[in-house]
């Protein structure tokens, strides 16, 4: 069986607590967060509202994705 991208994302990036959650939960907790894209000093900055631990969850997911992109250390 070939898993879809949603299943891979939940398993490798979001962790064990997200395995049983549906795409609707991901949409409400991660994708549909209120935020604003700001251009500052020739950089794009995403400002996310302080709704619970959503910002920390996004940062952790981004670090996990970056770790996957870099491959195994060594």
PQR file of N, CA, C, O and H, with PARSE charges and radii, in Angstrom:
ATOM      1  N   UNK A   1       0.839  -1.188   0.000 -0.4000 1.5000
ATOM      2  CA  UNK A   1       0.000   0.000   0.000 -0.0000 2.0000
ATOM      3  C   UNK A   1       0.881   1.247   0.000  0.5500 1.7000
ATOM      4  O   UNK A   1       1.812   1.355   0.797 -0.5500 1.4000
ATOM      5  N   UNK A   2       0.591   2.160  -0.871 -0.4000 1.5000
ATOM      6  CA  UNK A   2       1.321   3.421  -0.963 -0.0000 2.0000
ATOM      7  C   UNK A   2       0.543   4.484  -0.185  0.5500 1.7000
ATOM      8  O   UNK A   2      -0.593   4.798  -0.543 -0.5500 1.4000
ATOM      9  H   UNK A   2      -0.165   2.073  -1.519  0.4000 1.0000
ATOM     10  N   UNK A   3       1.144   5.048   0.882 -0.4000 1.5000
ATOM     11  CA  UNK A   3       0.424   6.065   1.663 -0.0000 2.0000
ATOM     12  C   UNK A   3       0.349   7.383   0.897  0.5500 1.7000
ATOM     13  O   UNK A   3       1.203   7.685   0.063 -0.5500 1.4000
ATOM     14  H   UNK A   3       2.066   4.793   1.173  0.4000 1.0000
ATOM     15  N   UNK A   4      -0.682   8.151   1.197 -0.4000 1.5000
ATOM     16  CA  UNK A   4      -0.791   9.463   0.571 -0.0000 2.0000
ATOM     17  C   UNK A   4       0.027  10.488   1.354  0.5500 1.7000
ATOM     18  O   UNK A   4       0.547  10.189   2.429 -0.5500 1.4000
ATOM     19  H   UNK A   4      -1.375   7.905   1.874  0.4000 1.0000
ATOM     20  N   UNK A   5       0.134  11.673   0.816 -0.4000 1.5000
ATOM     21  CA  UNK A   5       0.960  12.717   1.420 -0.0000 2.0000
ATOM     22  C   UNK A   5       0.467  13.101   2.810  0.5500 1.7000
ATOM     23  O   UNK A   5       1.270  13.402   3.693 -0.5500 1.4000
ATOM     24  H   UNK A   5      -0.288  11.915  -0.057  0.4000 1.0000
ATOM     25  N   UNK A   6      -0.836  13.092   3.005 -0.4000 1.5000
ATOM     26  CA  UNK A   6      -1.401  13.421   4.313 -0.0000 2.0000
ATOM     27  C   UNK A   6      -0.940  12.415   5.363  0.5500 1.7000
ATOM     28  O   UNK A   6      -0.560  12.815   6.464 -0.5500 1.4000
ATOM     29  H   UNK A   6      -1.489  12.848   2.288  0.4000 1.0000
ATOM     30  N   UNK A   7      -0.962  11.123   5.050 -0.4000 1.5000
ATOM     31  CA  UNK A   7      -0.540  10.093   5.996 -0.0000 2.0000
ATOM     32  C   UNK A   7       0.949  10.202   6.296  0.5500 1.7000
ATOM     33  O   UNK A   7       1.364  10.026   7.441 -0.5500 1.4000
ATOM     34  H   UNK A   7      -1.271  10.799   4.156  0.4000 1.0000
ATOM     35  N   UNK A   8       1.745  10.487   5.292 -0.4000 1.5000
ATOM     36  CA  UNK A   8       3.189  10.635   5.488 -0.0000 2.0000
ATOM     37  C   UNK A   8       3.480  11.859   6.350  0.5500 1.7000
ATOM     38  O   UNK A   8       4.328  11.805   7.241 -0.5500 1.4000
ATOM     39  H   UNK A   8       1.408  10.630   4.361  0.4000 1.0000
ATOM     40  N   UNK A   9       2.790  12.950   6.091 -0.4000 1.5000
ATOM     41  CA  UNK A   9       2.986  14.175   6.867 -0.0000 2.0000
ATOM     42  C   UNK A   9       2.654  13.943   8.342  0.5500 1.7000
ATOM     43  O   UNK A   9       3.400  14.363   9.227 -0.5500 1.4000
ATOM     44  H   UNK A   9       2.101  12.994   5.367  0.4000 1.0000
ATOM     45  N   UNK A  10       1.532  13.274   8.597 -0.4000 1.5000
ATOM     46  CA  UNK A  10       1.146  13.011   9.983 -0.0000 2.0000
ATOM     47  C   UNK A  10       2.173  12.121  10.679  0.5500 1.7000
ATOM     48  O   UNK A  10       2.518  12.371  11.834 -0.5500 1.4000
ATOM     49  H   UNK A  10       0.926  12.933   7.878  0.4000 1.0000
ATOM     50  N   UNK A  11       2.658  11.108  10.010 -0.4000 1.5000
ATOM     51  CA  UNK A  11       3.572  10.154  10.638 -0.0000 2.0000
ATOM     52  C   UNK A  11       4.966  10.740  10.855  0.5500 1.7000
ATOM     53  O   UNK A  11       5.534  10.594  11.938 -0.5500 1.4000
ATOM     54  H   UNK A  11       2.378  10.905   9.071  0.4000 1.0000
ATOM     55  N   UNK A  12       5.523  11.401   9.841 -0.4000 1.5000
ATOM     56  CA  UNK A  12       6.908  11.853   9.916 -0.0000 2.0000
ATOM     57  C   UNK A  12       7.097  13.245  10.505  0.5500 1.7000
ATOM     58  O   UNK A  12       8.142  13.538  11.087 -0.5500 1.4000
ATOM     59  H   UNK A  12       5.062  11.520   8.962  0.4000 1.0000
ATOM     60  N   UNK A  13       6.107  14.093  10.358 -0.4000 1.5000
ATOM     61  CA  UNK A  13       6.289  15.490  10.757 -0.0000 2.0000
ATOM     62  C   UNK A  13       5.509  15.852  12.016  0.5500 1.7000
ATOM     63  O   UNK A  13       6.056  16.483  12.921 -0.5500 1.4000
ATOM     64  H   UNK A  13       5.258  13.855   9.885  0.4000 1.0000
ATOM     65  N   UNK A  14       4.258  15.466  12.085 -0.4000 1.5000
ATOM     66  CA  UNK A  14       3.414  15.917  13.189 -0.0000 2.0000
ATOM     67  C   UNK A  14       3.485  15.020  14.414  0.5500 1.7000
ATOM     68  O   UNK A  14       3.224  15.485  15.523 -0.5500 1.4000
ATOM     69  H   UNK A  14       3.814  14.953  11.351  0.4000 1.0000
ATOM     70  N   UNK A  15       3.826  13.767  14.250 -0.4000 1.5000
ATOM     71  CA  UNK A  15       4.000  12.890  15.401 -0.0000 2.0000
ATOM     72  C   UNK A  15       2.826  11.968  15.657  0.5500 1.7000
ATOM     73  O   UNK A  15       1.810  12.008  14.963 -0.5500 1.4000
ATOM     74  H   UNK A  15       4.039  13.390  13.349  0.4000 1.0000
ATOM     75  N   UNK A  16       2.995  11.141  16.670 -0.4000 1.5000
ATOM     76  CA  UNK A  16       2.035  10.084  16.981 -0.0000 2.0000
ATOM     77  C   UNK A  16       0.647  10.611  17.352  0.5500 1.7000
ATOM     78  O   UNK A  16      -0.354   9.956  17.063 -0.5500 1.4000
ATOM     79  H   UNK A  16       3.820  11.109  17.233  0.4000 1.0000
ATOM     80  N   UNK A  17       0.572  11.756  17.973 -0.4000 1.5000
ATOM     81  CA  UNK A  17      -0.721  12.300  18.383 -0.0000 2.0000
ATOM     82  C   UNK A  17      -1.626  12.678  17.227  0.5500 1.7000
ATOM     83  O   UNK A  17      -2.828  12.858  17.423 -0.5500 1.4000
ATOM     84  H   UNK A  17       1.385  12.289  18.209  0.4000 1.0000
ATOM     85  N   UNK A  18      -1.082  12.801  16.036 -0.4000 1.5000
ATOM     86  CA  UNK A  18      -1.855  13.209  14.875 -0.0000 2.0000
ATOM     87  C   UNK A  18      -2.262  12.045  13.984  0.5500 1.7000
ATOM     88  O   UNK A  18      -3.003  12.251  13.023 -0.5500 1.4000
ATOM     89  H   UNK A  18      -0.106  12.654  15.877  0.4000 1.0000
ATOM     90  N   UNK A  19      -1.811  10.849  14.266 -0.4000 1.5000
ATOM     91  CA  UNK A  19      -2.073   9.718  13.374 -0.0000 2.0000
ATOM     92  C   UNK A  19      -3.559   9.430  13.211  0.5500 1.7000
ATOM     93  O   UNK A  19      -3.995   9.086  12.112 -0.5500 1.4000
ATOM     94  H   UNK A  19      -1.210  10.682  15.047  0.4000 1.0000
ATOM     95  N   UNK A  20      -4.334   9.559  14.253 -0.4000 1.5000
ATOM     96  CA  UNK A  20      -5.759   9.237  14.181 -0.0000 2.0000
ATOM     97  C   UNK A  20      -6.616  10.415  13.708  0.5500 1.7000
ATOM     98  O   UNK A  20      -7.810  10.248  13.462 -0.5500 1.4000
ATOM     99  H   UNK A  20      -3.980   9.838  15.146  0.4000 1.0000
ATOM    100  N   UNK A  21      -6.024  11.586  13.581 -0.4000 1.5000
ATOM    101  CA  UNK A  21      -6.808  12.768  13.200 -0.0000 2.0000
ATOM    102  C   UNK A  21      -7.051  12.800  11.694  0.5500 1.7000
ATOM    103  O   UNK A  21      -6.245  12.310  10.903 -0.5500 1.4000
ATOM    104  H   UNK A  21      -5.054  11.721  13.781  0.4000 1.0000
ATOM    105  N   UNK A  22      -8.170  13.383  11.328 -0.4000 1.5000
ATOM    106  CA  UNK A  22      -8.546  13.492   9.920 -0.0000 2.0000
ATOM    107  C   UNK A  22      -8.007  14.785   9.324  0.5500 1.7000
ATOM    108  O   UNK A  22      -7.509  15.652  10.042 -0.5500 1.4000
ATOM    109  H   UNK A  22      -8.825  13.782  11.971  0.4000 1.0000
ATOM    110  N   UNK A  23      -8.110  14.903   8.025 -0.4000 1.5000
ATOM    111  CA  UNK A  23      -7.634  16.090   7.318 -0.0000 2.0000
ATOM    112  C   UNK A  23      -8.357  17.342   7.812  0.5500 1.7000
ATOM    113  O   UNK A  23      -7.777  18.428   7.827 -0.5500 1.4000
ATOM    114  H   UNK A  23      -8.514  14.199   7.442  0.4000 1.0000
ATOM    115  N   UNK A  24      -9.601  17.199   8.209 -0.4000 1.5000
ATOM    116  CA  UNK A  24     -10.361  18.336   8.724 -0.0000 2.0000
ATOM    117  C   UNK A  24      -9.688  18.917   9.971  0.5500 1.7000
ATOM    118  O   UNK A  24      -9.639  20.136  10.133 -0.5500 1.4000
ATOM    119  H   UNK A  24     -10.072  16.317   8.197  0.4000 1.0000
ATOM    120  N   UNK A  25      -9.174  18.061  10.845 -0.4000 1.5000
ATOM    121  CA  UNK A  25      -8.475  18.533  12.044 -0.0000 2.0000
ATOM    122  C   UNK A  25      -7.194  19.263  11.664  0.5500 1.7000
ATOM    123  O   UNK A  25      -6.865  20.293  12.253 -0.5500 1.4000
ATOM    124  H   UNK A  25      -9.214  17.070  10.713  0.4000 1.0000
ATOM    125  N   UNK A  26      -6.475  18.734  10.686 -0.4000 1.5000
ATOM    126  CA  UNK A  26      -5.253  19.408  10.229 -0.0000 2.0000
ATOM    127  C   UNK A  26      -5.590  20.775   9.650  0.5500 1.7000
ATOM    128  O   UNK A  26      -4.874  21.750   9.879 -0.5500 1.4000
ATOM    129  H   UNK A  26      -6.742  17.897  10.208  0.4000 1.0000
ATOM    130  N   UNK A  27      -6.672  20.838   8.909 -0.4000 1.5000
ATOM    131  CA  UNK A  27      -7.069  22.110   8.300 -0.0000 2.0000
ATOM    132  C   UNK A  27      -7.391  23.146   9.371  0.5500 1.7000
ATOM    133  O   UNK A  27      -6.964  24.295   9.261 -0.5500 1.4000
ATOM    134  H   UNK A  27      -7.254  20.046   8.723  0.4000 1.0000
ATOM    135  N   UNK A  28      -8.132  22.764  10.398 -0.4000 1.5000
ATOM    136  CA  UNK A  28      -8.513  23.711  11.443 -0.0000 2.0000
ATOM    137  C   UNK A  28      -7.352  24.077  12.351  0.5500 1.7000
ATOM    138  O   UNK A  28      -7.283  25.216  12.814 -0.5500 1.4000
ATOM    139  H   UNK A  28      -8.479  21.830  10.488  0.4000 1.0000
ATOM    140  N   UNK A  29      -6.434  23.149  12.623 -0.4000 1.5000
ATOM    141  CA  UNK A  29      -5.351  23.406  13.580 -0.0000 2.0000
ATOM    142  C   UNK A  29      -4.081  23.955  12.948  0.5500 1.7000
ATOM    143  O   UNK A  29      -3.284  24.598  13.631 -0.5500 1.4000
ATOM    144  H   UNK A  29      -6.490  22.224  12.247  0.4000 1.0000
ATOM    145  N   UNK A  30      -3.878  23.715  11.663 -0.4000 1.5000
ATOM    146  CA  UNK A  30      -2.624  24.127  11.038 -0.0000 2.0000
ATOM    147  C   UNK A  30      -2.811  25.015   9.816  0.5500 1.7000
ATOM    148  O   UNK A  30      -2.168  26.058   9.702 -0.5500 1.4000
ATOM    149  H   UNK A  30      -4.525  23.192  11.108  0.4000 1.0000
ATOM    150  N   UNK A  31      -3.672  24.617   8.916 -0.4000 1.5000
ATOM    151  CA  UNK A  31      -3.759  25.293   7.616 -0.0000 2.0000
ATOM    152  C   UNK A  31      -4.552  26.588   7.701  0.5500 1.7000
ATOM    153  O   UNK A  31      -4.153  27.589   7.107 -0.5500 1.4000
ATOM    154  H   UNK A  31      -4.195  23.769   9.008  0.4000 1.0000
ATOM    155  N   UNK A  32      -5.656  26.591   8.418 -0.4000 1.5000
ATOM    156  CA  UNK A  32      -6.554  27.750   8.441 -0.0000 2.0000
ATOM    157  C   UNK A  32      -6.263  28.711   9.588  0.5500 1.7000
ATOM    158  O   UNK A  32      -7.177  29.377  10.074 -0.5500 1.4000
ATOM    159  H   UNK A  32      -5.981  25.777   8.901  0.4000 1.0000
ATOM    160  N   UNK A  33      -5.032  28.794  10.022 -0.4000 1.5000
ATOM    161  CA  UNK A  33      -4.691  29.729  11.088 -0.0000 2.0000
ATOM    162  C   UNK A  33      -4.692  31.162  10.555  0.5500 1.7000
ATOM    163  O   UNK A  33      -4.228  31.410   9.443 -0.5500 1.4000
ATOM    164  H   UNK A  33      -4.289  28.253   9.627  0.4000 1.0000
ATOM    165  N   UNK A  34      -5.204  32.090  11.334 -0.4000 1.5000
ATOM    166  CA  UNK A  34      -5.138  33.476  10.892 -0.0000 2.0000
ATOM    167  C   UNK A  34      -3.700  33.987  10.956  0.5500 1.7000
ATOM    168  O   UNK A  34      -2.984  33.739  11.926 -0.5500 1.4000
ATOM    169  H   UNK A  34      -5.581  31.888  12.238  0.4000 1.0000
ATOM    170  N   UNK A  35      -3.305  34.679   9.944 -0.4000 1.5000
ATOM    171  CA  UNK A  35      -1.945  35.217   9.917 -0.0000 2.0000
ATOM    172  C   UNK A  35      -1.822  36.301   8.867  0.5500 1.7000
ATOM    173  O   UNK A  35      -2.758  36.569   8.114 -0.5500 1.4000
ATOM    174  H   UNK A  35      -3.887  34.881   9.157  0.4000 1.0000
ATOM    175  N   UNK A  36      -0.676  36.907   8.831 -0.4000 1.5000
ATOM    176  CA  UNK A  36      -0.427  37.986   7.881 -0.0000 2.0000
ATOM    177  C   UNK A  36       0.982  37.831   7.334  0.5500 1.7000
ATOM    178  O   UNK A  36       1.933  37.605   8.081 -0.5500 1.4000
ATOM    179  H   UNK A  36       0.084  36.688   9.443  0.4000 1.0000
ATOM    180  N   UNK A  37       1.099  37.955   6.012 -0.4000 1.5000
ATOM    181  CA  UNK A  37       2.410  37.920   5.370 -0.0000 2.0000
ATOM    182  C   UNK A  37       2.897  39.351   5.240  0.5500 1.7000
ATOM    183  O   UNK A  37       2.205  40.201   4.678 -0.5500 1.4000
ATOM    184  H   UNK A  37       0.326  38.139   5.405  0.4000 1.0000
ATOM    185  N   UNK A  38       4.086  39.618   5.758 -0.4000 1.5000
ATOM    186  CA  UNK A  38       4.644  40.968   5.776 -0.0000 2.0000
ATOM    187  C   UNK A  38       5.995  40.947   5.072  0.5500 1.7000
ATOM    188  O   UNK A  38       6.798  40.038   5.280 -0.5500 1.4000
ATOM    189  H   UNK A  38       4.647  38.928   6.215  0.4000 1.0000
ATOM    190  N   UNK A  39       6.237  41.942   4.250 -0.4000 1.5000
ATOM    191  CA  UNK A  39       7.552  42.109   3.635 -0.0000 2.0000
ATOM    192  C   UNK A  39       8.322  43.127   4.474  0.5500 1.7000
ATOM    193  O   UNK A  39       7.895  44.268   4.654 -0.5500 1.4000
ATOM    194  H   UNK A  39       5.585  42.680   4.081  0.4000 1.0000
ATOM    195  N   UNK A  40       9.475  42.676   4.984 -0.4000 1.5000
ATOM    196  CA  UNK A  40      10.275  43.538   5.844 -0.0000 2.0000
ATOM    197  C   UNK A  40      11.749  43.247   5.573  0.5500 1.7000
ATOM    198  O   UNK A  40      12.170  42.092   5.642 -0.5500 1.4000
ATOM    199  H   UNK A  40       9.822  41.749   4.838  0.4000 1.0000
ATOM    200  N   UNK A  41      12.525  44.257   5.271 -0.4000 1.5000
ATOM    201  CA  UNK A  41      13.957  44.134   5.034 -0.0000 2.0000
ATOM    202  C   UNK A  41      14.260  43.071   3.974  0.5500 1.7000
ATOM    203  O   UNK A  41      15.149  42.237   4.148 -0.5500 1.4000
ATOM    204  H   UNK A  41      12.183  45.195   5.215  0.4000 1.0000
ATOM    205  N   UNK A  42      13.513  43.118   2.885 -0.4000 1.5000
ATOM    206  CA  UNK A  42      13.671  42.190   1.750 -0.0000 2.0000
ATOM    207  C   UNK A  42      13.424  40.733   2.122  0.5500 1.7000
ATOM    208  O   UNK A  42      13.932  39.826   1.462 -0.5500 1.4000
ATOM    209  H   UNK A  42      12.792  43.796   2.743  0.4000 1.0000
ATOM    210  N   UNK A  43      12.660  40.512   3.156 -0.4000 1.5000
ATOM    211  CA  UNK A  43      12.294  39.163   3.555 -0.0000 2.0000
ATOM    212  C   UNK A  43      10.785  39.086   3.721  0.5500 1.7000
ATOM    213  O   UNK A  43      10.133  40.082   4.037 -0.5500 1.4000
ATOM    214  H   UNK A  43      12.247  41.249   3.692  0.4000 1.0000
ATOM    215  N   UNK A  44      10.233  37.890   3.504 -0.4000 1.5000
ATOM    216  CA  UNK A  44       8.825  37.658   3.785 -0.0000 2.0000
ATOM    217  C   UNK A  44       8.716  37.060   5.177  0.5500 1.7000
ATOM    218  O   UNK A  44       9.416  36.104   5.510 -0.5500 1.4000
ATOM    219  H   UNK A  44      10.763  37.082   3.248  0.4000 1.0000
ATOM    220  N   UNK A  45       7.836  37.628   5.984 -0.4000 1.5000
ATOM    221  CA  UNK A  45       7.641  37.191   7.355 -0.0000 2.0000
ATOM    222  C   UNK A  45       6.185  36.798   7.508  0.5500 1.7000
ATOM    223  O   UNK A  45       5.293  37.524   7.070 -0.5500 1.4000
ATOM    224  H   UNK A  45       7.267  38.405   5.713  0.4000 1.0000
ATOM    225  N   UNK A  46       5.941  35.660   8.125 -0.4000 1.5000
ATOM    226  CA  UNK A  46       4.580  35.221   8.408 -0.0000 2.0000
ATOM    227  C   UNK A  46       4.295  35.468   9.880  0.5500 1.7000
ATOM    228  O   UNK A  46       4.937  34.887  10.755 -0.5500 1.4000
ATOM    229  H   UNK A  46       6.666  35.070   8.481  0.4000 1.0000
ATOM    230  N   UNK A  47       3.329  36.333  10.145 -0.4000 1.5000
ATOM    231  CA  UNK A  47       2.927  36.610  11.526 -0.0000 2.0000
ATOM    232  C   UNK A  47       1.666  35.822  11.813  0.5500 1.7000
ATOM    233  O   UNK A  47       0.637  36.022  11.168 -0.5500 1.4000
ATOM    234  H   UNK A  47       2.807  36.806   9.435  0.4000 1.0000
ATOM    235  N   UNK A  48       1.750  34.930  12.778 -0.4000 1.5000
ATOM    236  CA  UNK A  48       0.632  34.065  13.151 -0.0000 2.0000
ATOM    237  C   UNK A  48       0.093  34.536  14.484  0.5500 1.7000
ATOM    238  O   UNK A  48       0.857  34.848  15.397 -0.5500 1.4000
ATOM    239  H   UNK A  48       2.587  34.768  13.302  0.4000 1.0000
ATOM    240  N   UNK A  49      -1.230  34.587  14.595 -0.4000 1.5000
ATOM    241  CA  UNK A  49      -1.850  34.972  15.855 -0.0000 2.0000
ATOM    242  C   UNK A  49      -1.505  33.987  16.954  0.5500 1.7000
ATOM    243  O   UNK A  49      -1.236  32.818  16.677 -0.5500 1.4000
ATOM    244  H   UNK A  49      -1.851  34.334  13.853  0.4000 1.0000
ATOM    245  N   UNK A  50      -1.510  34.436  18.180 -0.4000 1.5000
ATOM    246  CA  UNK A  50      -1.129  33.594  19.318 -0.0000 2.0000
ATOM    247  C   UNK A  50      -2.330  32.774  19.783  0.5500 1.7000
ATOM    248  O   UNK A  50      -2.838  32.987  20.884 -0.5500 1.4000
ATOM    249  H   UNK A  50      -1.729  35.386  18.405  0.4000 1.0000
ATOM    250  N   UNK A  51      -2.782  31.848  18.957 -0.4000 1.5000
ATOM    251  CA  UNK A  51      -3.925  30.994  19.289 -0.0000 2.0000
ATOM    252  C   UNK A  51      -3.415  29.664  19.826  0.5500 1.7000
ATOM    253  O   UNK A  51      -3.113  28.747  19.062 -0.5500 1.4000
ATOM    254  H   UNK A  51      -2.370  31.676  18.063  0.4000 1.0000
ATOM    255  N   UNK A  52      -3.322  29.571  21.147 -0.4000 1.5000
ATOM    256  CA  UNK A  52      -2.852  28.326  21.756 -0.0000 2.0000
ATOM    257  C   UNK A  52      -1.400  28.057  21.423  0.5500 1.7000
ATOM    258  O   UNK A  52      -0.573  28.970  21.440 -0.5500 1.4000
ATOM    259  H   UNK A  52      -3.566  30.316  21.768  0.4000 1.0000
ATOM    260  N   UNK A  53      -1.090  26.822  21.123 -0.4000 1.5000
ATOM    261  CA  UNK A  53       0.282  26.449  20.803 -0.0000 2.0000
ATOM    262  C   UNK A  53       0.469  26.250  19.306  0.5500 1.7000
ATOM    263  O   UNK A  53       1.347  25.495  18.888 -0.5500 1.4000
ATOM    264  H   UNK A  53      -1.761  26.081  21.109  0.4000 1.0000
ATOM    265  N   UNK A  54      -0.338  26.912  18.501 -0.4000 1.5000
ATOM    266  CA  UNK A  54      -0.276  26.735  17.058 -0.0000 2.0000
ATOM    267  C   UNK A  54       1.063  27.176  16.479  0.5500 1.7000
ATOM    268  O   UNK A  54       1.596  26.515  15.588 -0.5500 1.4000
ATOM    269  H   UNK A  54      -1.051  27.526  18.840  0.4000 1.0000
ATOM    270  N   UNK A  55       1.606  28.272  16.967 -0.4000 1.5000
ATOM    271  CA  UNK A  55       2.889  28.752  16.452 -0.0000 2.0000
ATOM    272  C   UNK A  55       4.004  27.755  16.773  0.5500 1.7000
ATOM    273  O   UNK A  55       4.851  27.477  15.924 -0.5500 1.4000
ATOM    274  H   UNK A  55       1.173  28.809  17.691  0.4000 1.0000
ATOM    275  N   UNK A  56       4.006  27.226  17.978 -0.4000 1.5000
ATOM    276  CA  UNK A  56       5.017  26.237  18.350 -0.0000 2.0000
ATOM    277  C   UNK A  56       4.873  24.972  17.518  0.5500 1.7000
ATOM    278  O   UNK A  56       5.873  24.371  17.125 -0.5500 1.4000
ATOM    279  H   UNK A  56       3.318  27.452  18.667  0.4000 1.0000
ATOM    280  N   UNK A  57       3.639  24.564  17.247 -0.4000 1.5000
ATOM    281  CA  UNK A  57       3.395  23.379  16.427 -0.0000 2.0000
ATOM    282  C   UNK A  57       3.888  23.598  15.002  0.5500 1.7000
ATOM    283  O   UNK A  57       4.472  22.695  14.403 -0.5500 1.4000
ATOM    284  H   UNK A  57       2.827  25.053  17.566  0.4000 1.0000
ATOM    285  N   UNK A  58       3.658  24.788  14.457 -0.4000 1.5000
ATOM    286  CA  UNK A  58       4.133  25.089  13.106 -0.0000 2.0000
ATOM    287  C   UNK A  58       5.655  25.111  13.035  0.5500 1.7000
ATOM    288  O   UNK A  58       6.240  24.613  12.072 -0.5500 1.4000
ATOM    289  H   UNK A  58       3.183  25.521  14.944  0.4000 1.0000
ATOM    290  N   UNK A  59       6.293  25.680  14.039 -0.4000 1.5000
ATOM    291  CA  UNK A  59       7.761  25.730  14.064 -0.0000 2.0000
ATOM    292  C   UNK A  59       8.332  24.322  14.165  0.5500 1.7000
ATOM    293  O   UNK A  59       9.302  23.995  13.481 -0.5500 1.4000
ATOM    294  H   UNK A  59       5.818  26.084  14.821  0.4000 1.0000
ATOM    295  N   UNK A  60       7.737  23.483  15.017 -0.4000 1.5000
ATOM    296  CA  UNK A  60       8.214  22.102  15.153 -0.0000 2.0000
ATOM    297  C   UNK A  60       8.031  21.329  13.852  0.5500 1.7000
ATOM    298  O   UNK A  60       8.904  20.552  13.466 -0.5500 1.4000
ATOM    299  H   UNK A  60       6.950  23.748  15.573  0.4000 1.0000
ATOM    300  N   UNK A  61       6.897  21.537  13.170 -0.4000 1.5000
ATOM    301  CA  UNK A  61       6.659  20.858  11.897 -0.0000 2.0000
ATOM    302  C   UNK A  61       7.659  21.326  10.846  0.5500 1.7000
ATOM    303  O   UNK A  61       8.166  20.522  10.064 -0.5500 1.4000
ATOM    304  H   UNK A  61       6.188  22.169  13.484  0.4000 1.0000
ATOM    305  N   UNK A  62       7.934  22.597  10.829 -0.4000 1.5000
ATOM    306  CA  UNK A  62       8.901  23.133   9.857 -0.0000 2.0000
ATOM    307  C   UNK A  62      10.300  22.558  10.099  0.5500 1.7000
ATOM    308  O   UNK A  62      11.003  22.218   9.147 -0.5500 1.4000
ATOM    309  H   UNK A  62       7.521  23.250  11.465  0.4000 1.0000
ATOM    310  N   UNK A  63      10.702  22.451  11.361 -0.4000 1.5000
ATOM    311  CA  UNK A  63      12.007  21.865  11.680 -0.0000 2.0000
ATOM    312  C   UNK A  63      12.050  20.391  11.269  0.5500 1.7000
ATOM    313  O   UNK A  63      13.065  19.917  10.758 -0.5500 1.4000
ATOM    314  H   UNK A  63      10.131  22.727  12.134  0.4000 1.0000
ATOM    315  N   UNK A  64      10.961  19.678  11.489 -0.4000 1.5000
ATOM    316  CA  UNK A  64      10.926  18.268  11.098 -0.0000 2.0000
ATOM    317  C   UNK A  64      11.018  18.113   9.583  0.5500 1.7000
ATOM    318  O   UNK A  64      11.709  17.220   9.092 -0.5500 1.4000
ATOM    319  H   UNK A  64      10.136  20.064  11.904  0.4000 1.0000
ATOM    320  N   UNK A  65      10.327  18.975   8.841 -0.4000 1.5000
ATOM    321  CA  UNK A  65      10.400  18.929   7.375 -0.0000 2.0000
ATOM    322  C   UNK A  65      11.813  19.259   6.913  0.5500 1.7000
ATOM    323  O   UNK A  65      12.334  18.615   6.003 -0.5500 1.4000
ATOM    324  H   UNK A  65       9.766  19.700   9.240  0.4000 1.0000
ATOM    325  N   UNK A  66      12.430  20.250   7.527 -0.4000 1.5000
ATOM    326  CA  UNK A  66      13.804  20.610   7.177 -0.0000 2.0000
ATOM    327  C   UNK A  66      14.759  19.451   7.454  0.5500 1.7000
ATOM    328  O   UNK A  66      15.672  19.198   6.668 -0.5500 1.4000
ATOM    329  H   UNK A  66      12.006  20.773   8.266  0.4000 1.0000
ATOM    330  N   UNK A  67      14.553  18.752   8.559 -0.4000 1.5000
ATOM    331  CA  UNK A  67      15.363  17.600   8.881 -0.0000 2.0000
ATOM    332  C   UNK A  67      15.207  16.482   7.865  0.5500 1.7000
ATOM    333  O   UNK A  67      16.176  15.797   7.536 -0.5500 1.4000
ATOM    334  H   UNK A  67      13.812  18.958   9.197  0.4000 1.0000
ATOM    335  N   UNK A  68      13.998  16.295   7.370 -0.4000 1.5000
ATOM    336  CA  UNK A  68      13.777  15.287   6.330 -0.0000 2.0000
ATOM    337  C   UNK A  68      14.459  15.679   5.029  0.5500 1.7000
ATOM    338  O   UNK A  68      14.979  14.821   4.316 -0.5500 1.4000
ATOM    339  H   UNK A  68      13.211  16.851   7.637  0.4000 1.0000
ATOM    340  N   UNK A  69      14.461  16.958   4.721 -0.4000 1.5000
ATOM    341  CA  UNK A  69      15.065  17.430   3.476 -0.0000 2.0000
ATOM    342  C   UNK A  69      16.587  17.286   3.508  0.5500 1.7000
ATOM    343  O   UNK A  69      17.208  17.030   2.477 -0.5500 1.4000
ATOM    344  H   UNK A  69      14.039  17.655   5.300  0.4000 1.0000
ATOM    345  N   UNK A  70      17.186  17.447   4.684 -0.4000 1.5000
ATOM    346  CA  UNK A  70      18.626  17.336   4.811 -0.0000 2.0000
ATOM    347  C   UNK A  70      19.103  15.895   4.788  0.5500 1.7000
ATOM    348  O   UNK A  70      20.261  15.628   4.469 -0.5500 1.4000
ATOM    349  H   UNK A  70      16.681  17.654   5.522  0.4000 1.0000
ATOM    350  N   UNK A  71      18.225  14.972   5.121 -0.4000 1.5000
ATOM    351  CA  UNK A  71      18.590  13.559   5.121 -0.0000 2.0000
ATOM    352  C   UNK A  71      19.273  13.160   6.414  0.5500 1.7000
ATOM    353  O   UNK A  71      19.419  13.979   7.321 -0.5500 1.4000
ATOM    354  H   UNK A  71      17.284  15.189   5.380  0.4000 1.0000
ATOM    355  N   UNK A  72      19.692  11.907   6.505 -0.4000 1.5000
ATOM    356  CA  UNK A  72      20.325  11.441   7.747 -0.0000 2.0000
ATOM    357  C   UNK A  72      21.670  12.113   7.984  0.5500 1.7000
ATOM    358  O   UNK A  72      22.430  12.361   7.049 -0.5500 1.4000
ATOM    359  H   UNK A  72      19.574  11.241   5.768  0.4000 1.0000
ATOM    360  N   UNK A  73      21.943  12.398   9.226 -0.4000 1.5000
ATOM    361  CA  UNK A  73      23.214  13.040   9.589 -0.0000 2.0000
ATOM    362  C   UNK A  73      24.353  12.033   9.466  0.5500 1.7000
ATOM    363  O   UNK A  73      24.195  10.853   9.777 -0.5500 1.4000
ATOM    364  H   UNK A  73      21.325  12.197   9.986  0.4000 1.0000
ATOM    365  N   UNK A  74      25.474  12.512   9.019 -0.4000 1.5000
ATOM    366  CA  UNK A  74      26.627  11.622   8.967 -0.0000 2.0000
ATOM    367  C   UNK A  74      27.332  11.777   7.747  0.5500 1.7000
ATOM    368  O   UNK A  74      28.338  11.103   7.526 -0.5500 1.4000
ATOM    369  H   UNK A  74      25.602  13.471   8.767  0.4000 1.0000
TER
END
